[in-house]
Amino acid sequence: MSSVFACTLDMINKDMAEYPEHRVSFFKMIQAINMNCFPALLQLPPSDFSLFLDSIVWAFKHTMRDVADTGLIVCLELVNNFAASGVESSNAFFQQHYIRLLQDVFVVLTDTEHKAGISTVFSSMLICQVSRISASSSRG
C-alpha cells in the first residue's frame, strides 16, 4: 500500500488540477480500503495511518466537487467504522483526531470555494456523528 500511496500522493499533492482521473481514482481506492479492509487500518503504523487520514482530509478540502464529496463520505464512513470498533481503538482514534477533524470539517463548511450541496450535508452529518460518538465515549 505504501508504494501506491507514496507515488500517487507525490503526483496529486502539488497541484489541485493535474491528474484529475488519478485523483478521483485514488480517493475511491481509499474509500474501498476503508470499507473492505478496516481491520487492516487498525494495524497500520501511526505514521501510515496519519498519511491515510491526511489523504481523506485533503480529499474533502479539495475544490473538485466529486473529490470533496468522496472525501467527506469516506471520513464519515471511517468515523462510523471506529465507532463500531472496540472501545480501545475507538477512544484512541477520537482522542487523537477528534479536534482536528472538527476543525477541518468546519473549514470546508465555511469556505466559499466549496459549493453547497452534498458537501454541506455530509459535513453536517460528520460533525453530528463525531460529536455524538465523542459524547458517548466520554460517558462510558
C-alpha positions, 0 to 999 in steps of 0.5 A: 500500500505504501508504494501506491500511496507514496507515488500517487500522493507525490503526483496529486499533492502539488497541484489541485488540477493535474491528474484529475482521473488519478485523483478521483481514482485514488480517493475511491481506492481509499474509500474501498480500503476503508470499507473492505479492509478496516481491520487492516487500518487498525494495524497500520503504523501511526505514521501510515495511518496519519498519511491515510487520514491526511489523504481523506482530509485533503480529499474533502478540502479539495475544490473538485466537487466529486473529490470533496464529496468522496472525501467527506463520505469516506471520513464519515464512513471511517468515523462510523467504522471506529465507532463500531470498533472496540472501545480501545481503538475507538477512544484512541482514534477520537482522542487523537483526531477528534479536534482536528477533524472538527476543525477541518470539517468546519473549514470546508463548511465555511469556505466559499470555494466549496459549493453547497450541496452534498458537501454541506450535508455530509459535513453536517452529518460528520460533525453530528456523528463525531460529536455524538460518538465523542459524547458517548465515549466520554460517558462510558 
